[in-house]
Amino acid sequence: MKNKIEHVLEDQLCFLLYASSREMTKKYKPLLDKLDVTYPQYLVLLLLWEQDILTVKKLGELLSLDSGTLTPMLKRMEHNGLIERNRSTQDERSVMIQLTEKGLSLKVEACFIPERIADMSGKDKKAVEDLKSSLLQLLKTLEEF
């Protein structure tokens, strides 16, 4: 019976994505511990390293997180000196998020992380790129469905 259950479970795309995601996050943890950030905080930093200033609303859209999840995390990041949160002068309902010098300086320390993670995957560069492309397409398809 156990083999049948395992086989059925391994046939489920949702389980494989879920388990892979959990394992991937575990691989990130020791690398991010050196930066003193969590995985979701790292994702915020990635966006801000790329775009400098974003609204809370735009961060939520890009990360697929609601404000109830995002706001406490951003408050912790602000408390840790990584970001600043300021109300927009054009629209007081909008909160602008930008990096501090400390948050910006982590970019140099974090630049090795994607390569280390790719190495841990055991795949060559093309295979990693193909996998990312397939997952991005899956994500887009599921969002549109």
DODO-936535 format. One line per 4 residues: their letters; for each residue x, y negated, z of N, C-alpha, C. Coordinates in nm, 4 decimals, always signed. Example, Ala and Ser with C-alpha at 12.3 -4.5 7.8 and 13.67 -1.06 7.14 Angstrom:
residues 2
AS) +1.3190,+0.5690,+0.7800,+1.2300,+0.4500,+0.7800,+1.3200,+0.3300,+0.7800 ~ +1.2850,+0.2250,+0.7080,+1.3670,+0.1060,+0.7140,+1.2900,-0.0030,+0.7870
//
This chain:
residues 145
MKNK) +0.0823,+0.1194,+0.0000,+0.0000,+0.0000,+0.0000,+0.0868,-0.1258,+0.0000 ~ +0.1943,-0.1262,+0.0751,+0.2795,-0.2441,+0.0838,+0.3360,-0.2816,-0.0526 ~ +0.3829,-0.1848,-0.1291,+0.4373,-0.2145,-0.2616,+0.3327,-0.2776,-0.3521 ~ +0.2104,-0.2301,-0.3435,+0.1042,-0.2860,-0.4266,+0.0782,-0.4313,-0.3892
IEHV) +0.0746,-0.4618,-0.2615,+0.0524,-0.5993,-0.2164,+0.1680,-0.6883,-0.2622 ~ +0.2908,-0.6444,-0.2443,+0.4057,-0.7239,-0.2877,+0.3986,-0.7500,-0.4371 ~ +0.3631,-0.6464,-0.5121,+0.3550,-0.6623,-0.6571,+0.2477,-0.7644,-0.6942 ~ +0.1331,-0.7557,-0.6294,+0.0249,-0.8495,-0.6568,+0.0701,-0.9914,-0.6200
LEDQ) +0.1356,-1.0056,-0.5080,+0.1829,-1.1361,-0.4641,+0.2846,-1.1935,-0.5621 ~ +0.3792,-1.1124,-0.6041,+0.4815,-1.1584,-0.6978,+0.4242,-1.1930,-0.8343 ~ +0.3055,-1.1445,-0.8642,+0.2401,-1.1768,-0.9912,+0.1705,-1.3135,-0.9869 ~ +0.1608,-1.3711,-0.8689,+0.0906,-1.4985,-0.8534,+0.1859,-1.6160,-0.8770
LCFL) +0.1587,-1.6936,-0.9797,+0.2408,-1.8111,-1.0102,+0.2462,-1.9061,-0.8915 ~ +0.1317,-1.9258,-0.8267,+0.1267,-2.0178,-0.7129,+0.2214,-1.9743,-0.6017 ~ +0.2275,-1.8441,-0.5747,+0.3175,-1.7963,-0.4705,+0.4631,-1.8174,-0.5098 ~ +0.4978,-1.7870,-0.6333,+0.6365,-1.8034,-0.6772,+0.6796,-1.9493,-0.6710
LYAS) +0.5908,-2.0397,-0.7083,+0.6226,-2.1826,-0.6984,+0.6358,-2.2255,-0.5526 ~ +0.5435,-2.1790,-0.4700,+0.5455,-2.2120,-0.3270,+0.6730,-2.1604,-0.2603 ~ +0.7041,-2.0340,-0.2812,+0.8220,-1.9741,-0.2177,+0.9500,-2.0373,-0.2705 ~ +0.9543,-2.0638,-0.3998,+1.0724,-2.1285,-0.4583,+1.0908,-2.2692,-0.4024
SREM) +0.9815,-2.3410,-0.3881,+0.9867,-2.4758,-0.3333,+1.0392,-2.4751,-0.1894 ~ +0.9892,-2.3815,-0.1096,+1.0367,-2.3708,+0.0298,+1.1861,-2.3381,+0.0357 ~ +1.2293,-2.2451,-0.0483,+1.3715,-2.2087,-0.0508,+1.4580,-2.3251,-0.0982 ~ +1.4091,-2.3976,-0.1974,+1.4833,-2.5123,-0.2486,+1.4977,-2.6185,-0.1391
TKKY) +1.3894,-2.6437,-0.0681,+1.3941,-2.7425,+0.0401,+1.4925,-2.6997,+0.1486 ~ +1.4985,-2.5702,+0.1778,+1.5959,-2.5189,+0.2754,+1.7396,-2.5455,+0.2293 ~ +1.7634,-2.5333,+0.1001,+1.8983,-2.5568,+0.0463,+1.9365,-2.7043,+0.0565 ~ +1.8389,-2.7913,+0.0438,+1.8649,-2.9354,+0.0557,+1.8977,-2.9766,+0.1994
KPLL) +1.8369,-2.9090,+0.2975,+1.8458,-2.9534,+0.4366,+1.9875,-2.9805,+0.4859 ~ +2.0822,-2.8873,+0.4734,+2.2156,-2.9184,+0.5260,+2.2839,-3.0336,+0.4513 ~ +2.2528,-3.0485,+0.3250,+2.3109,-3.1585,+0.2476,+2.2523,-3.2922,+0.2925 ~ +2.1229,-3.2927,+0.3195,+2.0569,-3.4158,+0.3625,+2.0822,-3.4478,+0.5087
DKLD) +2.1082,-3.3447,+0.5897,+2.1431,-3.3678,+0.7300,+2.2678,-3.4559,+0.7405 ~ +2.3599,-3.4401,+0.6469,+2.4811,-3.5227,+0.6457,+2.4484,-3.6702,+0.6233 ~ +2.3370,-3.6959,+0.5559,+2.2931,-3.8336,+0.5309,+2.1947,-3.8819,+0.6369 ~ +2.1526,-3.7908,+0.7240,+2.0540,-3.8189,+0.8287,+1.9196,-3.8618,+0.7695
VTYP) +1.8766,-3.7905,+0.6624,+1.7454,-3.8152,+0.6030,+1.6751,-3.6818,+0.5808 ~ +1.5439,-3.6882,+0.5771,+1.4642,-3.5695,+0.5461,+1.4472,-3.5589,+0.3945 ~ +1.3959,-3.4464,+0.3495,+1.3745,-3.4285,+0.2059,+1.2766,-3.5324,+0.1489 ~ +1.1609,-3.5564,+0.2131,+1.0723,-3.6610,+0.1593,+1.1379,-3.8002,+0.1593
QYLV) +1.2177,-3.8298,+0.2608,+1.2889,-3.9580,+0.2631,+1.3891,-3.9667,+0.1486 ~ +1.4542,-3.8557,+0.1185,+1.5470,-3.8496,+0.0062,+1.4750,-3.8819,-0.1249 ~ +1.3546,-3.8304,-0.1410,+1.2775,-3.8588,-0.2616,+1.2458,-4.0079,-0.2731 ~ +1.2121,-4.0713,-0.1607,+1.1894,-4.2165,-0.1601,+1.3179,-4.2884,-0.2007
LLLL) +1.4287,-4.2466,-0.1425,+1.5571,-4.3092,-0.1768,+1.5891,-4.2940,-0.3251 ~ +1.5654,-4.1756,-0.3806,+1.5906,-4.1547,-0.5237,+1.5148,-4.2565,-0.6079 ~ +1.3878,-4.2771,-0.5754,+1.3072,-4.3733,-0.6508,+1.3592,-4.5155,-0.6348 ~ +1.3954,-4.5513,-0.5123,+1.4431,-4.6874,-0.4880,+1.5831,-4.7111,-0.5451
WEQD) +1.6674,-4.6095,-0.5483,+1.7978,-4.6254,-0.6124,+1.7798,-4.6546,-0.7611 ~ +1.6731,-4.6009,-0.8162,+1.6456,-4.6183,-0.9589,+1.5726,-4.7492,-0.9889 ~ +1.4800,-4.7899,-0.9002,+1.3907,-4.9014,-0.9327,+1.3993,-5.0208,-0.8388 ~ +1.4877,-5.0202,-0.7423,+1.5122,-5.1322,-0.6498,+1.3955,-5.1648,-0.5561
ILTV) +1.2824,-5.2083,-0.6109,+1.1683,-5.2466,-0.5278,+1.0432,-5.1789,-0.5835 ~ +0.9655,-5.1192,-0.4936,+0.8390,-5.0559,-0.5322,+0.7341,-5.0867,-0.4258 ~ +0.6098,-5.0889,-0.4662,+0.5025,-5.1028,-0.3682,+0.4778,-4.9676,-0.3023 ~ +0.4174,-4.9710,-0.1867,+0.3791,-4.8463,-0.1191,+0.2859,-4.7675,-0.2106
KKLG) +0.1941,-4.8366,-0.2746,+0.0994,-4.7698,-0.3645,+0.1727,-4.6974,-0.4771 ~ +0.2703,-4.7631,-0.5399,+0.3436,-4.7014,-0.6506,+0.4277,-4.5838,-0.6007 ~ +0.4912,-4.5982,-0.4848,+0.5657,-4.4860,-0.4263,+0.4736,-4.3662,-0.4064 ~ +0.3555,-4.3907,-0.3522,+0.2588,-4.2839,-0.3303,+0.2204,-4.2146,-0.4593
ELLS) +0.1978,-4.2935,-0.5646,+0.1633,-4.2362,-0.6947,+0.2772,-4.1503,-0.7487 ~ +0.3984,-4.2027,-0.7442,+0.5131,-4.1315,-0.7997,+0.5469,-4.0043,-0.7225 ~ +0.5229,-4.0060,-0.5916,+0.5547,-3.8912,-0.5067,+0.4341,-3.8003,-0.4822 ~ +0.3187,-3.8382,-0.5341,+0.1944,-3.7645,-0.5089,+0.1670,-3.7512,-0.3595
LDSG) +0.1838,-3.8635,-0.2879,+0.1579,-3.8675,-0.1438,+0.0556,-3.9762,-0.1141 ~ -0.0331,-3.9499,-0.0175,-0.1286,-4.0533,+0.0215,-0.0637,-4.1470,+0.1231 ~ -0.1256,-4.2612,+0.1433,-0.0667,-4.3615,+0.2325,-0.0607,-4.3129,+0.3776 ~ -0.1516,-4.2238,+0.4163,-0.1481,-4.1688,+0.5517,-0.0236,-4.0860,+0.5790
TLTP) +0.0322,-4.0266,+0.4750,+0.1570,-3.9506,+0.4869,+0.2771,-4.0422,+0.4668 ~ +0.2655,-4.1299,+0.3695,+0.3775,-4.2140,+0.3299,+0.4103,-4.3227,+0.4320 ~ +0.3089,-4.3896,+0.4856,+0.3324,-4.5031,+0.5749,+0.4143,-4.4664,+0.6990 ~ +0.3820,-4.3591,+0.7725,+0.4653,-4.3257,+0.8887,+0.6107,-4.2946,+0.8496
MLKR) +0.6290,-4.2289,+0.7344,+0.7644,-4.1981,+0.6895,+0.8398,-4.3272,+0.6585 ~ +0.7743,-4.4207,+0.5925,+0.8390,-4.5471,+0.5596,+0.8723,-4.6269,+0.6855 ~ +0.7853,-4.6191,+0.7855,+0.8136,-4.6864,+0.9129,+0.9379,-4.6273,+0.9789 ~ +0.9525,-4.4937,+0.9724,+1.0730,-4.4297,+1.0289,+1.1979,-4.4713,+0.9501
MEHN) +1.1833,-4.4777,+0.8194,+1.2970,-4.5189,+0.7364,+1.3358,-4.6638,+0.7663 ~ +1.2376,-4.7477,+0.7891,+1.2656,-4.8871,+0.8252,+1.3332,-4.8929,+0.9623 ~ +1.2812,-4.8172,+1.0572,+1.3394,-4.8111,+1.1915,+1.4852,-4.7639,+1.1858 ~ +1.5156,-4.6726,+1.0932,+1.6520,-4.6210,+1.0779,+1.7400,-4.7119,+0.9917
GLIE) +1.6858,-4.8238,+0.9481,+1.7648,-4.9214,+0.8748,+1.7892,-4.8896,+0.7282 ~ +1.7070,-4.8018,+0.6700,+1.7260,-4.7625,+0.5298,+1.6490,-4.8495,+0.4315 ~ +1.5341,-4.8998,+0.4744,+1.4488,-4.9802,+0.3868,+1.3963,-5.1013,+0.4626 ~ +1.3427,-5.1950,+0.3855,+1.2667,-5.3075,+0.4400,+1.1274,-5.3013,+0.3799
RNRS) +1.0282,-5.3330,+0.4618,+0.8895,-5.3399,+0.4156,+0.8442,-5.4843,+0.4302 ~ +0.7977,-5.5431,+0.3211,+0.7526,-5.6816,+0.3231,+0.6235,-5.6954,+0.2443 ~ +0.5331,-5.7784,+0.2935,+0.4095,-5.8063,+0.2215,+0.4426,-5.8865,+0.0959 ~ +0.3744,-5.8553,-0.0112,+0.3911,-5.9281,-0.1366,+0.3425,-6.0712,-0.1188
TQDE) +0.4142,-6.1660,-0.1761,+0.3699,-6.3054,-0.1699,+0.2536,-6.3302,-0.2664 ~ +0.2433,-6.2487,-0.3724,+0.1341,-6.2630,-0.4682,+0.0057,-6.1939,-0.4224 ~ +0.0191,-6.0838,-0.3482,-0.0974,-6.0068,-0.3041,-0.0676,-5.9507,-0.1655 ~ -0.1237,-6.0150,-0.0641,-0.0939,-5.9770,+0.0744,-0.1353,-5.8342,+0.1094
RSVM) -0.2211,-5.7732,+0.0273,-0.2614,-5.6339,+0.0511,-0.1520,-5.5366,+0.0114 ~ -0.0592,-5.5849,-0.0682,+0.0461,-5.5000,-0.1230,+0.1740,-5.5115,-0.0397 ~ +0.2307,-5.3950,-0.0044,+0.3545,-5.3919,+0.0730,+0.4683,-5.3473,-0.0193 ~ +0.5720,-5.4303,-0.0241,+0.6872,-5.4037,-0.1091,+0.7938,-5.3309,-0.0259
IQLT) +0.8543,-5.2292,-0.0882,+0.9582,-5.1505,-0.0223,+1.0879,-5.1709,-0.0998 ~ +1.1942,-5.2040,-0.0266,+1.3249,-5.2155,-0.0901,+1.4324,-5.1628,+0.0038 ~ +1.5433,-5.1256,-0.0559,+1.6549,-5.0696,+0.0203,+1.7293,-5.1773,+0.0974 ~ +1.7827,-5.1371,+0.2110,+1.8791,-5.2206,+0.2819,+2.0180,-5.1829,+0.2291
EKGL) +2.1182,-5.2508,+0.2768,+2.2555,-5.2145,+0.2391,+2.2863,-5.0707,+0.2812 ~ +2.2386,-5.0343,+0.3998,+2.2602,-4.8967,+0.4475,+2.1936,-4.7959,+0.3544 ~ +2.0702,-4.8221,+0.3141,+1.9992,-4.7328,+0.2229,+2.0671,-4.7249,+0.0880 ~ +2.1149,-4.8382,+0.0400,+2.1848,-4.8408,-0.0880,+2.3175,-4.7658,-0.0812
SLKV) +2.3855,-4.7764,+0.0322,+2.5165,-4.7113,+0.0461,+2.5074,-4.5592,+0.0462 ~ +2.3914,-4.5047,+0.0824,+2.3748,-4.3591,+0.0827,+2.3791,-4.3002,-0.0579 ~ +2.3545,-4.3826,-0.1582,+2.3555,-4.3345,-0.2968,+2.4899,-4.2727,-0.3318 ~ +2.5975,-4.3354,-0.2879,+2.7323,-4.2844,-0.3156,+2.7519,-4.1493,-0.2487
EACF) +2.7060,-4.1374,-0.1243,+2.7205,-4.0115,-0.0515,+2.6312,-3.9009,-0.1081 ~ +2.5194,-3.9393,-0.1686,+2.4222,-3.8406,-0.2177,+2.4454,-3.7992,-0.3624 ~ +2.5369,-3.8626,-0.4310,+2.5523,-3.8380,-0.5745,+2.5910,-3.6931,-0.6063 ~ +2.6485,-3.6224,-0.5118,+2.6904,-3.4836,-0.5345,+2.5756,-3.3834,-0.5180
IPER) +2.4662,-3.4241,-0.4585,+2.3596,-3.3301,-0.4219,+2.2981,-3.2582,-0.5426 ~ +2.2577,-3.3274,-0.6484,+2.1969,-3.2531,-0.7607,+2.2880,-3.1444,-0.8185 ~ +2.4160,-3.1733,-0.8284,+2.5097,-3.0735,-0.8818,+2.5230,-2.9543,-0.7875 ~ +2.5284,-2.9809,-0.6571,+2.5372,-2.8716,-0.5593,+2.4139,-2.7829,-0.5650
IADM) +2.2977,-2.8430,-0.5777,+2.1735,-2.7669,-0.5850,+2.1700,-2.6857,-0.7139 ~ +2.2105,-2.7464,-0.8235,+2.2148,-2.6740,-0.9511,+2.3093,-2.5551,-0.9411 ~ +2.4240,-2.5724,-0.8759,+2.5187,-2.4622,-0.8572,+2.4557,-2.3496,-0.7751 ~ +2.3801,-2.3856,-0.6724,+2.3157,-2.2852,-0.5869,+2.2115,-2.2042,-0.6630
SGKD) +2.1582,-2.2610,-0.7708,+2.0542,-2.1914,-0.8465,+2.1103,-2.0715,-0.9223 ~ +2.2422,-2.0701,-0.9425,+2.3033,-1.9601,-1.0157,+2.2783,-1.9660,-1.1648 ~ +2.2239,-2.0764,-1.2116,+2.1924,-2.0930,-1.3535,+2.2924,-2.1893,-1.4176 ~ +2.3142,-2.1722,-1.5481,+2.3993,-2.2684,-1.6165,+2.3193,-2.3968,-1.6403
KKAV) +2.3885,-2.5004,-1.6854,+2.3261,-2.6316,-1.7001,+2.2043,-2.6277,-1.7927 ~ +2.2137,-2.5567,-1.9029,+2.1015,-2.5492,-1.9977,+1.9821,-2.4792,-1.9341 ~ +2.0072,-2.3716,-1.8610,+1.8977,-2.2998,-1.7962,+1.8284,-2.3880,-1.6926 ~ +1.9054,-2.4670,-1.6184,+1.8478,-2.5588,-1.5196,+1.7635,-2.6636,-1.5909
EDLK) +1.8155,-2.7194,-1.6997,+1.7398,-2.8194,-1.7756,+1.6117,-2.7605,-1.8336 ~ +1.6198,-2.6378,-1.8844,+1.5004,-2.5708,-1.9387,+1.3960,-2.5479,-1.8297 ~ +1.4416,-2.5062,-1.7120,+1.3498,-2.4832,-1.6005,+1.2832,-2.6140,-1.5593 ~ +1.3614,-2.7197,-1.5470,+1.3044,-2.8500,-1.5102,+1.2017,-2.8954,-1.6135
SSLL) +1.2328,-2.8754,-1.7395,+1.1407,-2.9129,-1.8463,+1.0102,-2.8331,-1.8357 ~ +1.0201,-2.7039,-1.8128,+0.9008,-2.6197,-1.7983,+0.8169,-2.6607,-1.6776 ~ +0.8831,-2.6903,-1.5664,+0.8102,-2.7297,-1.4455,+0.7440,-2.8662,-1.4634 ~ +0.8125,-2.9577,-1.5305,+0.7539,-3.0887,-1.5565,+0.6303,-3.0753,-1.6443
QLLK) +0.6389,-2.9911,-1.7454,+0.5242,-2.9687,-1.8329,+0.4092,-2.9046,-1.7562 ~ +0.4393,-2.8089,-1.6702,+0.3366,-2.7461,-1.5875,+0.2699,-2.8506,-1.4981 ~ +0.3501,-2.9346,-1.4337,+0.2969,-3.0384,-1.3467,+0.2033,-3.1313,-1.4236 ~ +0.2475,-3.1768,-1.5399,+0.1640,-3.2659,-1.6201,+0.0336,-3.1976,-1.6614
TLEE) +0.0428,-3.0743,-1.7013,-0.0772,-3.0001,-1.7421,-0.1748,-2.9855,-1.6260 ~ -0.1233,-2.9504,-1.5098,-0.2097,-2.9330,-1.3934,-0.2715,-3.0652,-1.3503 ~ -0.1977,-3.1742,-1.3593,-0.2521,-3.3058,-1.3230,-0.3638,-3.3491,-1.4180 ~ -0.3535,-3.3091,-1.5434,-0.4530,-3.3481,-1.6439,-0.5750,-3.2571,-1.6419
F) -0.5628,-3.1376,-1.5878,-0.6693,-3.0386,-1.5937,-0.7860,-3.0765,-1.5057
//
